[in-house]
Amino acid sequence: MLSDRHLEGRYEKRLPVMVVVRLADTDHPNGNGEEKTYTDNVSPHGACVASKRPWRPGEYVEVFSSADALTARAKVVYCRQVKSDFYFIGLSFPEQRPIRWSNFTFAGFT
């Protein structure tokens, strides 16, 4: 069952799953813009991720998770400041195939 897409722009349910990930700024491919962090929640085609820096909507970021053998390019949908030096960024994975997080397979989960 799809969520109301007008609520925070989400088309899919999110699960509160914490996964350790690395974010890499695609503008700095040498690793200068890399950050180790975690997800707050995930869905088959998106995630909310904590970050120490603000991101602009429309920017692209590489997401790596060694636990999930995941490497994916994501688009920043929103950036919400939580504290003076802490942000939650909403990521959308534009690929057609669902992202597999931890032991969850979201292929039939909507």
N, CA, C and O atoms as a GROMACS GRO file, in nm:
protein
  440
    1MET      N    1   0.084  -0.118   0.000
    1MET     CA    2   0.000   0.000   0.000
    1MET      C    3   0.088   0.123   0.000
    1MET      O    4   0.175   0.135   0.085
    2LEU      N    5   0.068   0.214  -0.092
    2LEU     CA    6   0.148   0.334  -0.100
    2LEU      C    7   0.106   0.434   0.005
    2LEU      O    8  -0.012   0.445   0.038
    3SER      N    9   0.203   0.509   0.058
    3SER     CA   10   0.174   0.617   0.150
    3SER      C   11   0.118   0.735   0.073
    3SER      O   12   0.129   0.740  -0.050
    4ASP      N   13   0.059   0.830   0.144
    4ASP     CA   14   0.012   0.953   0.081
    4ASP      C   15   0.134   1.029   0.033
    4ASP      O   16   0.214   1.075   0.114
    5ARG      N   17   0.150   1.043  -0.098
    5ARG     CA   18   0.270   1.103  -0.154
    5ARG      C   19   0.281   1.250  -0.124
    5ARG      O   20   0.387   1.309  -0.148
    6HIS      N   21   0.176   1.313  -0.072
    6HIS     CA   22   0.183   1.455  -0.037
    6HIS      C   23   0.243   1.476   0.102
    6HIS      O   24   0.278   1.588   0.138
    7LEU      N   25   0.255   1.369   0.179
    7LEU     CA   26   0.317   1.379   0.311
    7LEU      C   27   0.468   1.371   0.296
    7LEU      O   28   0.522   1.263   0.271
    8GLU      N   29   0.535   1.484   0.310
    8GLU     CA   30   0.680   1.493   0.300
    8GLU      C   31   0.734   1.442   0.168
    8GLU      O   32   0.852   1.408   0.161
    9GLY      N   33   0.653   1.435   0.063
    9GLY     CA   34   0.700   1.397  -0.069
    9GLY      C   35   0.736   1.251  -0.084
    9GLY      O   36   0.800   1.214  -0.182
   10ARG      N   37   0.697   1.166   0.009
   10ARG     CA   38   0.735   1.026   0.004
   10ARG      C   39   0.632   0.942  -0.069
   10ARG      O   40   0.511   0.960  -0.051
   11TYR      N   41   0.680   0.852  -0.152
   11TYR     CA   42   0.595   0.761  -0.225
   11TYR      C   43   0.594   0.623  -0.162
   11TYR      O   44   0.506   0.542  -0.191
   12GLU      N   45   0.690   0.596  -0.075
   12GLU     CA   46   0.703   0.463  -0.015
   12GLU      C   47   0.716   0.476   0.136
   12GLU      O   48   0.758   0.579   0.189
   13LYS      N   49   0.678   0.368   0.204
   13LYS     CA   50   0.698   0.362   0.348
   13LYS      C   51   0.848   0.357   0.377
   13LYS      O   52   0.926   0.302   0.298
   14ARG      N   53   0.887   0.413   0.488
   14ARG     CA   54   1.026   0.406   0.533
   14ARG      C   55   1.032   0.321   0.659
   14ARG      O   56   0.941   0.325   0.743
   15LEU      N   57   1.139   0.245   0.672
   15LEU     CA   58   1.162   0.167   0.793
   15LEU      C   59   1.275   0.231   0.872
   15LEU      O   60   1.375   0.273   0.813
   16PRO      N   61   1.261   0.239   1.004
   16PRO     CA   62   1.368   0.297   1.086
   16PRO      C   63   1.485   0.200   1.103
   16PRO      O   64   1.497   0.134   1.206
   17VAL      N   65   1.568   0.193   1.001
   17VAL     CA   66   1.683   0.101   1.000
   17VAL      C   67   1.811   0.183   1.000
   17VAL      O   68   1.831   0.270   0.915
   18MET      N   69   1.899   0.154   1.097
   18MET     CA   70   2.026   0.224   1.103
   18MET      C   71   2.133   0.138   1.034
   18MET      O   72   2.160   0.026   1.075
   19VAL      N   73   2.191   0.195   0.928
   19VAL     CA   74   2.297   0.129   0.854
   19VAL      C   75   2.415   0.225   0.847
   19VAL      O   76   2.398   0.342   0.813
   20VAL      N   77   2.533   0.178   0.880
   20VAL     CA   78   2.653   0.261   0.868
   20VAL      C   79   2.688   0.274   0.720
   20VAL      O   80   2.700   0.174   0.649
   21VAL      N   81   2.704   0.398   0.676
   21VAL     CA   82   2.735   0.425   0.536
   21VAL      C   83   2.846   0.529   0.527
   21VAL      O   84   2.876   0.600   0.623
   22ARG      N   85   2.905   0.536   0.409
   22ARG     CA   86   2.997   0.645   0.376
   22ARG      C   87   2.933   0.725   0.265
   22ARG      O   88   2.880   0.669   0.169
   23LEU      N   89   2.938   0.856   0.279
   23LEU     CA   90   2.890   0.945   0.174
   23LEU      C   91   3.011   1.006   0.107
   23LEU      O   92   3.105   1.049   0.174
   24ALA      N   93   3.009   1.012  -0.024
   24ALA     CA   94   3.118   1.075  -0.098
   24ALA      C   95   3.058   1.179  -0.192
   24ALA      O   96   2.970   1.149  -0.272
   25ASP      N   97   3.107   1.299  -0.181
   25ASP     CA   98   3.065   1.408  -0.267
   25ASP      C   99   3.115   1.379  -0.408
   25ASP      O  100   3.235   1.361  -0.427
   26THR      N  101   3.027   1.374  -0.504
   26THR     CA  102   3.069   1.340  -0.641
   26THR      C  103   3.154   1.451  -0.703
   26THR      O  104   3.219   1.429  -0.805
   27ASP      N  105   3.155   1.570  -0.642
   27ASP     CA  106   3.241   1.679  -0.690
   27ASP      C  107   3.384   1.663  -0.641
   27ASP      O  108   3.475   1.729  -0.692
   28HIS      N  109   3.406   1.575  -0.542
   28HIS     CA  110   3.540   1.548  -0.488
   28HIS      C  111   3.567   1.399  -0.492
   28HIS      O  112   3.567   1.335  -0.386
   29PRO      N  113   3.591   1.340  -0.609
   29PRO     CA  114   3.606   1.194  -0.621
   29PRO      C  115   3.730   1.137  -0.554
   29PRO      O  116   3.741   1.015  -0.542
   30ASN      N  117   3.825   1.220  -0.512
   30ASN     CA  118   3.949   1.170  -0.450
   30ASN      C  119   3.932   1.134  -0.304
   30ASN      O  120   4.029   1.098  -0.238
   31GLY      N  121   3.809   1.145  -0.251
   31GLY     CA  122   3.788   1.111  -0.111
   31GLY      C  123   3.791   1.230  -0.019
   31GLY      O  124   3.769   1.215   0.101
   32ASN      N  125   3.818   1.350  -0.070
   32ASN     CA  126   3.823   1.469   0.014
   32ASN      C  127   3.687   1.503   0.073
   32ASN      O  128   3.680   1.562   0.181
   33GLY      N  129   3.580   1.468   0.004
   33GLY     CA  130   3.446   1.499   0.050
   33GLY      C  131   3.376   1.379   0.109
   33GLY      O  132   3.253   1.370   0.101
   34GLU      N  133   3.450   1.286   0.170
   34GLU     CA  134   3.392   1.162   0.220
   34GLU      C  135   3.359   1.174   0.369
   34GLU      O  136   3.432   1.237   0.445
   35GLU      N  137   3.248   1.112   0.408
   35GLU     CA  138   3.203   1.118   0.548
   35GLU      C  139   3.144   0.983   0.588
   35GLU      O  140   3.065   0.926   0.514
   36LYS      N  141   3.182   0.933   0.705
   36LYS     CA  142   3.125   0.810   0.759
   36LYS      C  143   3.008   0.851   0.849
   36LYS      O  144   3.024   0.935   0.937
   37THR      N  145   2.891   0.790   0.826
   37THR     CA  146   2.772   0.830   0.899
   37THR      C  147   2.673   0.714   0.905
   37THR      O  148   2.715   0.598   0.896
   38TYR      N  149   2.544   0.741   0.921
   38TYR     CA  150   2.445   0.635   0.934
   38TYR      C  151   2.310   0.680   0.877
   38TYR      O  152   2.283   0.799   0.864
   39THR      N  153   2.227   0.582   0.843
   39THR     CA  154   2.092   0.612   0.798
   39THR      C  155   2.001   0.626   0.920
   39THR      O  156   2.026   0.565   1.024
   40ASP      N  157   1.898   0.705   0.905
   40ASP     CA  158   1.794   0.718   1.007
   40ASP      C  159   1.676   0.628   0.970
   40ASP      O  160   1.615   0.564   1.056
   41ASN      N  161   1.645   0.625   0.840
   41ASN     CA  162   1.542   0.536   0.790
   41ASN      C  163   1.570   0.509   0.643
   41ASN      O  164   1.642   0.584   0.577
   42VAL      N  165   1.512   0.400   0.592
   42VAL     CA  166   1.538   0.358   0.455
   42VAL      C  167   1.410   0.310   0.388
   42VAL      O  168   1.313   0.273   0.455
   43SER      N  169   1.412   0.311   0.256
   43SER     CA  170   1.305   0.254   0.175
   43SER      C  171   1.371   0.192   0.053
   43SER      O  172   1.493   0.203   0.036
   44PRO      N  173   1.296   0.127  -0.032
   44PRO     CA  174   1.357   0.064  -0.150
   44PRO      C  175   1.424   0.162  -0.245
   44PRO      O  176   1.517   0.125  -0.317
   45HIS      N  177   1.378   0.287  -0.248
   45HIS     CA  178   1.432   0.384  -0.342
   45HIS      C  179   1.479   0.513  -0.276
   45HIS      O  180   1.494   0.615  -0.343
   46GLY      N  181   1.502   0.510  -0.143
   46GLY     CA  182   1.545   0.631  -0.074
   46GLY      C  183   1.596   0.603   0.065
   46GLY      O  184   1.590   0.491   0.115
   47ALA      N  185   1.647   0.709   0.128
   47ALA     CA  186   1.696   0.699   0.265
   47ALA      C  187   1.707   0.838   0.325
   47ALA      O  188   1.720   0.938   0.253
   48CYS      N  189   1.700   0.844   0.456
   48CYS     CA  190   1.730   0.966   0.530
   48CYS      C  191   1.863   0.938   0.601
   48CYS      O  192   1.874   0.840   0.675
   49VAL      N  193   1.961   1.023   0.577
   49VAL     CA  194   2.097   1.000   0.627
   49VAL      C  195   2.144   1.120   0.707
   49VAL      O  196   2.118   1.234   0.669
   50ALA      N  197   2.212   1.096   0.818
   50ALA     CA  198   2.271   1.203   0.899
   50ALA      C  199   2.397   1.253   0.830
   50ALA      O  200   2.470   1.177   0.766
   51SER      N  201   2.423   1.382   0.845
   51SER     CA  202   2.544   1.440   0.786
   51SER      C  203   2.593   1.557   0.871
   51SER      O  204   2.515   1.625   0.937
   52LYS      N  205   2.724   1.577   0.868
   52LYS     CA  206   2.784   1.688   0.942
   52LYS      C  207   2.783   1.817   0.862
   52LYS      O  208   2.819   1.923   0.913
   53ARG      N  209   2.743   1.809   0.736
   53ARG     CA  210   2.744   1.929   0.653
   53ARG      C  211   2.614   1.944   0.576
   53ARG      O  212   2.545   1.845   0.552
   54PRO      N  213   2.580   2.064   0.539
   54PRO     CA  214   2.459   2.083   0.458
   54PRO      C  215   2.482   2.040   0.314
   54PRO      O  216   2.592   2.056   0.260
   55TRP      N  217   2.380   1.986   0.253
   55TRP     CA  218   2.382   1.947   0.113
   55TRP      C  219   2.272   2.025   0.042
   55TRP      O  220   2.169   2.057   0.102
   56ARG      N  221   2.294   2.055  -0.083
   56ARG     CA  222   2.193   2.126  -0.163
   56ARG      C  223   2.103   2.026  -0.234
   56ARG      O  224   2.152   1.930  -0.293
   57PRO      N  225   1.972   2.049  -0.231
   57PRO     CA  226   1.884   1.964  -0.312
   57PRO      C  227   1.927   1.968  -0.458
   57PRO      O  228   1.960   2.074  -0.512
   58GLY      N  229   1.928   1.851  -0.519
   58GLY     CA  230   1.973   1.839  -0.658
   58GLY      C  231   2.116   1.790  -0.670
   58GLY      O  232   2.155   1.743  -0.777
   59GLU      N  233   2.196   1.800  -0.561
   59GLU     CA  234   2.333   1.747  -0.563
   59GLU      C  235   2.328   1.595  -0.569
   59GLU      O  236   2.229   1.534  -0.529
   60TYR      N  237   2.435   1.536  -0.619
   60TYR     CA  238   2.446   1.390  -0.622
   60TYR      C  239   2.554   1.346  -0.524
   60TYR      O  240   2.654   1.416  -0.503
   61VAL      N  241   2.533   1.230  -0.465
   61VAL     CA  242   2.624   1.175  -0.366
   61VAL      C  243   2.637   1.025  -0.390
   61VAL      O  244   2.541   0.958  -0.427
   62GLU      N  245   2.757   0.973  -0.369
   62GLU     CA  246   2.779   0.828  -0.374
   62GLU      C  247   2.760   0.773  -0.233
   62GLU      O  248   2.814   0.828  -0.137
   63VAL      N  249   2.684   0.665  -0.221
   63VAL     CA  250   2.657   0.603  -0.092
   63VAL      C  251   2.719   0.464  -0.093
   63VAL      O  252   2.696   0.385  -0.184
   64PHE      N  253   2.799   0.436   0.010
   64PHE     CA  254   2.867   0.307   0.022
   64PHE      C  255   2.829   0.243   0.155
   64PHE      O  256   2.829   0.310   0.259
   65SER      N  257   2.797   0.116   0.154
   65SER     CA  258   2.773   0.039   0.275
   65SER      C  259   2.843  -0.094   0.260
   65SER      O  260   2.802  -0.177   0.179
   66SER      N  261   2.948  -0.116   0.337
   66SER     CA  262   3.020  -0.243   0.326
   66SER      C  263   2.937  -0.358   0.381
   66SER      O  264   2.949  -0.471   0.332
   67ALA      N  265   2.854  -0.332   0.482
   67ALA     CA  266   2.771  -0.439   0.539
   67ALA      C  267   2.670  -0.491   0.437
   67ALA      O  268   2.635  -0.609   0.439
   68ASP      N  269   2.622  -0.403   0.349
   68ASP     CA  270   2.521  -0.441   0.252
   68ASP      C  271   2.578  -0.459   0.112
   68ASP      O  272   2.504  -0.484   0.017
   69ALA      N  273   2.708  -0.445   0.098
   69ALA     CA  274   2.773  -0.451  -0.033
   69ALA      C  275   2.703  -0.356  -0.130
   69ALA      O  276   2.676  -0.390  -0.246
   70LEU      N  277   2.675  -0.237  -0.081
   70LEU     CA  278   2.600  -0.137  -0.156
   70LEU      C  279   2.690  -0.024  -0.202
   70LEU      O  280   2.765   0.034  -0.122
   71THR      N  281   2.684   0.008  -0.327
   71THR     CA  282   2.742   0.129  -0.382
   71THR      C  283   2.637   0.185  -0.477
   71THR      O  284   2.603   0.121  -0.576
   72ALA      N  285   2.586   0.304  -0.446
   72ALA     CA  286   2.479   0.360  -0.527
   72ALA      C  287   2.492   0.512  -0.534
   72ALA      O  288   2.541   0.576  -0.440
   73ARG      N  289   2.448   0.566  -0.644
   73ARG     CA  290   2.445   0.711  -0.661
   73ARG      C  291   2.306   0.758  -0.621
   73ARG      O  292   2.206   0.700  -0.663
   74ALA      N  293   2.300   0.865  -0.541
   74ALA     CA  294   2.173   0.917  -0.494
   74ALA      C  295   2.164   1.067  -0.520
   74ALA      O  296   2.265   1.136  -0.530
   75LYS      N  297   2.042   1.113  -0.531
   75LYS     CA  298   2.017   1.256  -0.548
   75LYS      C  299   1.963   1.310  -0.417
   75LYS      O  300   1.875   1.250  -0.355
   76VAL      N  301   2.017   1.425  -0.374
   76VAL     CA  302   1.969   1.490  -0.252
   76VAL      C  303   1.834   1.554  -0.281
   76VAL      O  304   1.821   1.636  -0.372
   77VAL      N  305   1.733   1.515  -0.202
   77VAL     CA  306   1.599   1.568  -0.220
   77VAL      C  307   1.573   1.684  -0.123
   77VAL      O  308   1.511   1.784  -0.158
   78TYR      N  309   1.622   1.668  -0.001
   78TYR     CA  310   1.608   1.775   0.098
   78TYR      C  311   1.724   1.770   0.195
   78TYR      O  312   1.794   1.670   0.206
   79CYS      N  313   1.744   1.880   0.266
   79CYS     CA  314   1.844   1.888   0.372
   79CYS      C  315   1.780   1.966   0.487
   79CYS      O  316   1.744   2.082   0.472
   80ARG      N  317   1.765   1.899   0.601
   80ARG     CA  318   1.700   1.959   0.717
   80ARG      C  319   1.802   1.974   0.830
   80ARG      O  320   1.860   1.875   0.875
   81GLN      N  321   1.824   2.096   0.875
   81GLN     CA  322   1.918   2.120   0.985
   81GLN      C  323   1.853   2.078   1.116
   81GLN      O  324   1.741   2.120   1.147
   82VAL      N  325   1.925   1.995   1.193
   82VAL     CA  326   1.874   1.945   1.320
   82VAL      C  327   1.939   2.019   1.436
   82VAL      O  328   1.871   2.058   1.531
   83LYS      N  329   2.070   2.039   1.427
   83LYS     CA  330   2.147   2.118   1.523
   83LYS      C  331   2.235   2.211   1.442
   83LYS      O  332   2.231   2.210   1.319
   84SER      N  333   2.314   2.292   1.510
   84SER     CA  334   2.396   2.388   1.436
   84SER      C  335   2.496   2.322   1.343
   84SER      O  336   2.536   2.380   1.243
   85ASP      N  337   2.538   2.200   1.375
   85ASP     CA  338   2.636   2.131   1.292
   85ASP      C  339   2.592   1.989   1.256
   85ASP      O  340   2.675   1.899   1.242
   86PHE      N  341   2.462   1.969   1.242
   86PHE     CA  342   2.408   1.836   1.218
   86PHE      C  343   2.285   1.847   1.128
   86PHE      O  344   2.198   1.930   1.152
   87TYR      N  345   2.279   1.761   1.025
   87TYR     CA  346   2.172   1.767   0.926
   87TYR      C  347   2.119   1.628   0.896
   87TYR      O  348   2.190   1.528   0.910
   88PHE      N  349   1.994   1.622   0.855
   88PHE     CA  350   1.938   1.501   0.796
   88PHE      C  351   1.914   1.533   0.650
   88PHE      O  352   1.852   1.633   0.616
   89ILE      N  353   1.966   1.445   0.562
   89ILE     CA  354   1.945   1.465   0.420
   89ILE      C  355   1.860   1.351   0.364
   89ILE      O  356   1.881   1.234   0.397
   90GLY      N  357   1.765   1.388   0.282
   90GLY     CA  358   1.681   1.289   0.216
   90GLY      C  359   1.743   1.254   0.082
   90GLY      O  360   1.773   1.342   0.002
   91LEU      N  361   1.762   1.126   0.059
   91LEU     CA  362   1.823   1.079  -0.065
   91LEU      C  363   1.725   0.996  -0.146
   91LEU      O  364   1.646   0.919  -0.091
   92SER      N  365   1.732   1.013  -0.275
   92SER     CA  366   1.651   0.935  -0.368
   92SER      C  367   1.746   0.859  -0.459
   92SER      O  368   1.838   0.917  -0.517
   93PHE      N  369   1.723   0.730  -0.472
   93PHE     CA  370   1.803   0.647  -0.560
   93PHE      C  371   1.727   0.632  -0.691
   93PHE      O  372   1.628   0.558  -0.696
   94PRO      N  373   1.770   0.699  -0.797
   94PRO     CA  374   1.692   0.700  -0.921
   94PRO      C  375   1.695   0.570  -1.001
   94PRO      O  376   1.626   0.558  -1.102
   95GLU      N  377   1.772   0.473  -0.957
   95GLU     CA  378   1.777   0.345  -1.028
   95GLU      C  379   1.642   0.276  -1.018
   95GLU      O  380   1.568   0.297  -0.922
   96GLN      N  381   1.609   0.196  -1.116
   96GLN     CA  382   1.480   0.127  -1.119
   96GLN      C  383   1.474   0.010  -1.022
   96GLN      O  384   1.368  -0.021  -0.968
   97ARG      N  385   1.586  -0.055  -0.998
   97ARG     CA  386   1.585  -0.172  -0.909
   97ARG      C  387   1.583  -0.125  -0.763
   97ARG      O  388   1.644  -0.024  -0.730
   98PRO      N  389   1.513  -0.197  -0.677
   98PRO     CA  390   1.508  -0.160  -0.535
   98PRO      C  391   1.645  -0.179  -0.468
   98PRO      O  392   1.720  -0.270  -0.502
   99ILE      N  393   1.674  -0.093  -0.373
   99ILE     CA  394   1.796  -0.104  -0.294
   99ILE      C  395   1.773  -0.207  -0.185
   99ILE      O  396   1.667  -0.208  -0.121
  100ARG      N  397   1.870  -0.292  -0.163
  100ARG     CA  398   1.862  -0.392  -0.056
  100ARG      C  399   1.942  -0.340   0.063
  100ARG      O  400   2.063  -0.319   0.053
  101TRP      N  401   1.876  -0.320   0.175
  101TRP     CA  402   1.938  -0.271   0.298
  101TRP      C  403   1.943  -0.383   0.400
  101TRP      O  404   1.842  -0.449   0.425
  102SER      N  405   2.059  -0.407   0.458
  102SER     CA  406   2.079  -0.510   0.560
  102SER      C  407   2.016  -0.641   0.515
  102SER      O  408   2.041  -0.688   0.404
  103ASN      N  409   1.934  -0.699   0.600
  103ASN     CA  410   1.872  -0.826   0.565
  103ASN      C  411   1.733  -0.807   0.504
  103ASN      O  412   1.659  -0.904   0.486
  104PHE      N  413   1.699  -0.682   0.472
  104PHE     CA  414   1.567  -0.654   0.417
  104PHE      C  415   1.573  -0.650   0.266
  104PHE      O  416   1.664  -0.590   0.210
  105THR      N  417   1.479  -0.712   0.200
  105THR     CA  418   1.462  -0.701   0.056
  105THR      C  419   1.327  -0.635   0.035
  105THR      O  420   1.224  -0.688   0.075
  106PHE      N  421   1.328  -0.518  -0.027
  106PHE     CA  422   1.207  -0.440  -0.040
  106PHE      C  423   1.134  -0.463  -0.171
  106PHE      O  424   1.042  -0.386  -0.203
  107ALA      N  425   1.168  -0.563  -0.247
  107ALA     CA  426   1.108  -0.581  -0.380
  107ALA      C  427   0.956  -0.580  -0.374
  107ALA      O  428   0.892  -0.525  -0.463
  108GLY      N  429   0.897  -0.640  -0.271
  108GLY     CA  430   0.752  -0.642  -0.263
  108GLY      C  431   0.697  -0.548  -0.158
  108GLY      O  432   0.577  -0.550  -0.132
  109PHE      N  433   0.780  -0.468  -0.097
  109PHE     CA  434   0.740  -0.380   0.011
  109PHE      C  435   0.709  -0.241  -0.040
  109PHE      O  436   0.801  -0.169  -0.079
  110THR      N  437   0.584  -0.200  -0.042
  110THR     CA  438   0.544  -0.064  -0.080
  110THR      C  439   0.425  -0.023   0.001
  110THR      O  440   0.375   0.089  -0.015
   0.00000   0.00000   0.00000
